[in-house]
Amino acid sequence: MRDLLIVGAGGFARETAAAVAAVNAAAPTWRLLGYLDDDPALHGTRRVGVPVIGGTDLVAELTDAAVLVCVGNPRNYRSRRRLVERFGLPPQRYATIVHPAARIGVGCTVGPGSVLLAGVDLTAEVAVGAHVAVMPQVVLTHDNVIGPYATIASGVRLGGGVRLGDGVYVGAGTLLRDGITVGAWSQLGMGSVVLRDVPAGEVWVGAPARFLRRANAPVDAPADAPVDAPADAPVDAPAGHPADRTNESQLRSHA
C-alpha cells in the first residue's frame, strides 16, 4: 500500500476520501494519511474519519506519499491549478482515483491527479486529462476529450465528440450536444442545455444555454491571480457580444 495525502478538507476532499475507502475495500491500495489544509483551525479535526494532519507544506516533507489536490468550487475553480503549479511535483507523485462503482470503457484514459466518483461512466475512447474532478453519475461518451483541471459536477451528460478545454467547470445536470467545444476556463451553469460552442473564459446558463458574462478571471491570467469577482460585479456583456442579459442571481441558481 502506498501513502496518500489529500490536499483540501472540503466537500470534494471528503468525497475523495470515501472513494479511497471504497477502492481499499475492493483491493487494499492506499494508506490515507490525512487531509492537508492551510486553515489551522482544522488541524487535529477529523472528517469522515480521516484526520486533518497539517498544512500544505507537508507535501514537500512527506516525499514518499502520493498526492491528490481536491479543492475548488464554482466561485473559485482555478484553485486546483494554482496549488498544482505551486507544488511543482512530477506527475508520478499524483494518485489517480477511480471509484469501484465507476465504469471505464475500452480505450479510455484518465490522467494523474484525477478523481472519478461513483456511477461515472466512460463509454469508449474518452480521454480525461490530469487533475480533473468528475462527480457522481456523469456520463462521458465516445471521443470526449476533457482538459486538465476541469470540474464536471454530478449528473452531467456529454454527447459524443465533446471537448472541454482546460479548467472548464460544468454545473450539475448539464447536457452538452455532440460535437460541442467549450473553451478554457469557461463555466456552464447547473441544468444548462448546451447546443453550440462556448468561447473561452465565459459563463453560460439556461436551456438553451446563452452567454451570461465573462468569467471572473481572464483565460490568460497567471494561476495565482484572484478568481472571485465581487458580489456586485457587472454582468453586462462586452459591446457587440450576443448576450442574454440574465441577472447574476440566475448564475447562482445554476452553479
PEMORA-V53834 format. One record per pair of residues at least 24 apart in sequence whose ideal C-beta (glycine too) atoms are under 10 Angstrom apart, sorted by the first residue. I is the first residue (numbers start at 1). J is the second residue. If there is no record, write none. Layout:
BEGIN
I_J + I_J
END
This chain:
BEGIN
1_28 + 1_29 + 1_30 + 1_31 + 1_32 + 2_29 + 2_30 + 2_31 + 2_64 + 2_65 + 2_66 + 2_95 + 3_30 + 3_31 + 3_32 + 3_33 + 3_62 + 3_63 + 3_64 + 3_65 + 3_66 + 3_67 + 3_95 + 4_29 + 4_30 + 4_31 + 4_32 + 4_33 + 4_34 + 4_62 + 4_65 + 4_66 + 4_67 + 4_68 + 4_95 + 4_97 + 5_32 + 5_33 + 5_34 + 5_35 + 5_36 + 5_53 + 5_54 + 5_56 + 5_58 + 5_59 + 5_62 + 5_65 + 5_66 + 5_67 + 5_68 + 5_69 + 5_93 + 5_95 + 6_32 + 6_33 + 6_34 + 6_35 + 6_36 + 6_37 + 6_47 + 6_50 + 6_52 + 6_66 + 6_67 + 6_68 + 6_69 + 6_70 + 6_71 + 6_95 + 6_97 + 6_115 + 7_35 + 7_36 + 7_37 + 7_38 + 7_55 + 7_56 + 7_58 + 7_59 + 7_67 + 7_68 + 7_69 + 7_70 + 7_71 + 7_80 + 7_83 + 7_84 + 7_87 + 7_113 + 8_35 + 8_36 + 8_37 + 8_38 + 8_52 + 8_56 + 8_68 + 8_69 + 8_70 + 8_71 + 8_72 + 8_79 + 8_80 + 8_83 + 9_34 + 9_35 + 9_36 + 9_37 + 9_38 + 9_39 + 9_42 + 9_43 + 9_45 + 9_46 + 9_47 + 9_50 + 9_51 + 9_52 + 9_70 + 9_71 + 10_35 + 10_37 + 10_42 + 10_47 + 10_70 + 10_71 + 10_72 + 10_73 + 11_47 + 11_70 + 11_73 + 12_68 + 12_69 + 12_70 + 12_71 + 12_72 + 12_73 + 12_80 + 12_115 + 12_117 + 12_133 + 12_135 + 12_151 + 13_37 + 13_47 + 13_48 + 13_50 + 13_52 + 13_68 + 13_69 + 13_70 + 13_71 + 13_115 + 14_47 + 14_48 + 14_49 + 14_50 + 14_70 + 15_48 + 15_70 + 15_99 + 15_115 + 15_117 + 15_118 + 15_133 + 15_135 + 15_136 + 16_48 + 16_50 + 16_68 + 16_69 + 16_70 + 16_95 + 16_97 + 16_99 + 16_115 + 16_117 + 16_133 + 17_47 + 17_48 + 17_49 + 17_50 + 17_68 + 17_70 + 17_97 + 18_48 + 18_49 + 18_50 + 18_99 + 18_117 + 18_118 + 19_68 + 19_97 + 19_98 + 19_99 + 19_100 + 19_101 + 19_102 + 19_115 + 19_116 + 19_117 + 19_118 + 19_136 + 20_50 + 20_68 + 20_95 + 20_97 + 20_99 + 20_115 + 21_48 + 21_49 + 21_50 + 21_99 + 22_97 + 22_98 + 22_99 + 22_100 + 22_101 + 22_102 + 22_117 + 22_118 + 23_95 + 23_97 + 23_98 + 23_99 + 23_100 + 24_100 + 25_100 + 26_99 + 26_100 + 26_101 + 27_100 + 29_95 + 29_97 + 30_65 + 30_66 + 30_68 + 30_95 + 30_97 + 31_65 + 31_66 + 32_65 + 32_66 + 32_68 + 33_58 + 33_62 + 33_65 + 33_66 + 34_58 + 34_65 + 35_68 + 35_70 + 36_62 + 36_65 + 36_67 + 36_69 + 36_70 + 36_83 + 37_71 + 38_83 + 56_83 + 56_86 + 56_87 + 59_83 + 59_86 + 59_87 + 59_88 + 59_89 + 59_93 + 60_87 + 60_88 + 60_89 + 63_89 + 63_93 + 64_93 + 65_93 + 65_95 + 66_92 + 66_93 + 66_94 + 66_95 + 66_96 + 66_97 + 66_112 + 66_113 + 67_93 + 67_94 + 67_95 + 67_112 + 67_113 + 68_94 + 68_95 + 68_96 + 68_97 + 68_112 + 68_113 + 68_114 + 68_115 + 68_131 + 68_133 + 69_94 + 69_113 + 69_115 + 69_131 + 69_133 + 69_149 + 70_97 + 70_113 + 70_115 + 70_131 + 70_133 + 71_133 + 72_131 + 72_133 + 72_149 + 72_151 + 72_167 + 72_169 + 72_227 + 73_151 + 73_169 + 73_228 + 73_255 + 74_151 + 74_153 + 74_169 + 74_171 + 74_172 + 74_187 + 74_189 + 74_190 + 74_203 + 74_216 + 74_251 + 74_252 + 74_254 + 74_255 + 75_169 + 75_187 + 75_216 + 75_227 + 75_228 + 75_229 + 75_252 + 75_255 + 76_216 + 76_217 + 76_226 + 76_227 + 76_228 + 77_133 + 77_149 + 77_150 + 77_151 + 77_167 + 77_168 + 77_169 + 77_185 + 77_187 + 77_215 + 77_216 + 77_217 + 77_227 + 77_255 + 78_149 + 78_167 + 78_169 + 78_185 + 78_215 + 78_216 + 78_217 + 78_221 + 78_222 + 78_223 + 78_224 + 78_225 + 78_226 + 78_227 + 78_228 + 79_149 + 79_223 + 79_224 + 79_227 + 80_113 + 80_131 + 80_132 + 80_133 + 80_148 + 80_149 + 80_150 + 80_151 + 80_167 + 80_223 + 81_130 + 81_131 + 81_148 + 81_149 + 81_166 + 81_167 + 81_185 + 81_223 + 81_224 + 82_149 + 82_222 + 82_223 + 82_224 + 82_225 + 82_227 + 83_131 + 83_223 + 83_224 + 84_113 + 84_130 + 84_131 + 84_148 + 84_149 + 84_223 + 85_222 + 85_223 + 85_224 + 86_223 + 86_224 + 89_113 + 91_130 + 94_130 + 94_131 + 96_128 + 96_130 + 96_131 + 96_132 + 98_122 + 98_128 + 98_134 + 99_134 + 99_136 + 101_136 + 102_134 + 102_136 + 102_137 + 102_138 + 103_139 + 104_128 + 104_140 + 105_140 + 105_141 + 105_142 + 107_142 + 107_143 + 108_140 + 108_142 + 108_144 + 110_134 + 110_146 + 111_146 + 111_147 + 111_148 + 112_148 + 113_148 + 113_149 + 114_146 + 114_148 + 114_149 + 114_150 + 116_140 + 116_152 + 117_152 + 117_154 + 119_154 + 119_155 + 120_152 + 120_154 + 120_156 + 121_157 + 122_146 + 123_158 + 123_160 + 124_160 + 125_160 + 126_158 + 126_160 + 126_162 + 127_163 + 128_152 + 128_164 + 129_164 + 129_165 + 129_166 + 131_166 + 131_167 + 132_164 + 132_167 + 132_168 + 133_169 + 134_170 + 135_170 + 135_172 + 136_172 + 137_172 + 137_173 + 138_170 + 138_172 + 138_174 + 139_175 + 140_164 + 141_176 + 141_178 + 142_178 + 143_178 + 143_179 + 144_176 + 144_178 + 145_181 + 146_170 + 147_182 + 147_183 + 147_184 + 147_185 + 148_184 + 149_184 + 149_185 + 149_223 + 150_182 + 150_184 + 150_185 + 151_187 + 152_188 + 153_188 + 153_190 + 153_255 + 154_190 + 155_190 + 155_191 + 156_188 + 156_190 + 156_192 + 158_182 + 158_194 + 159_194 + 162_194 + 163_197 + 164_188 + 164_198 + 165_198 + 165_199 + 165_200 + 165_201 + 165_219 + 166_200 + 166_219 + 167_200 + 167_201 + 167_215 + 167_217 + 167_219 + 167_223 + 168_198 + 168_200 + 169_203 + 169_215 + 169_255 + 170_194 + 170_255 + 171_203 + 171_204 + 171_205 + 171_251 + 171_254 + 171_255 + 172_254 + 172_255 + 173_254 + 174_204 + 174_205 + 174_207 + 174_209 + 174_254 + 175_207 + 175_209 + 176_209 + 177_208 + 177_209 + 180_209 + 182_209 + 183_215 + 183_219 + 184_215 + 184_219 + 184_220 + 185_215 + 185_216 + 185_217 + 185_218 + 185_219 + 185_220 + 185_221 + 185_227 + 186_211 + 186_214 + 186_215 + 186_219 + 187_212 + 187_213 + 187_215 + 187_216 + 187_251 + 187_254 + 187_255 + 188_254 + 188_255 + 189_246 + 189_250 + 189_251 + 189_252 + 189_253 + 189_254 + 189_255 + 190_251 + 190_252 + 190_253 + 190_254 + 190_255 + 191_253 + 191_254 + 191_255 + 192_254 + 192_255 + 199_241 + 202_237 + 202_241 + 202_243 + 203_235 + 203_246 + 203_248 + 203_251 + 203_254 + 203_255 + 204_244 + 204_246 + 204_251 + 204_254 + 205_244 + 205_246 + 205_250 + 205_251 + 205_252 + 205_253 + 205_254 + 205_255 + 206_244 + 206_246 + 206_250 + 206_254 + 207_254 + 208_244 + 209_244 + 209_254 + 210_242 + 210_243 + 210_244 + 210_245 + 210_246 + 211_237 + 211_238 + 211_241 + 211_242 + 211_243 + 211_244 + 211_245 + 211_246 + 212_237 + 212_243 + 212_244 + 212_245 + 212_246 + 212_247 + 212_248 + 212_250 + 212_251 + 212_254 + 212_255 + 213_237 + 213_238 + 213_241 + 213_243 + 213_245 + 213_246 + 213_247 + 213_248 + 213_251 + 214_238 + 214_241 + 214_243
END
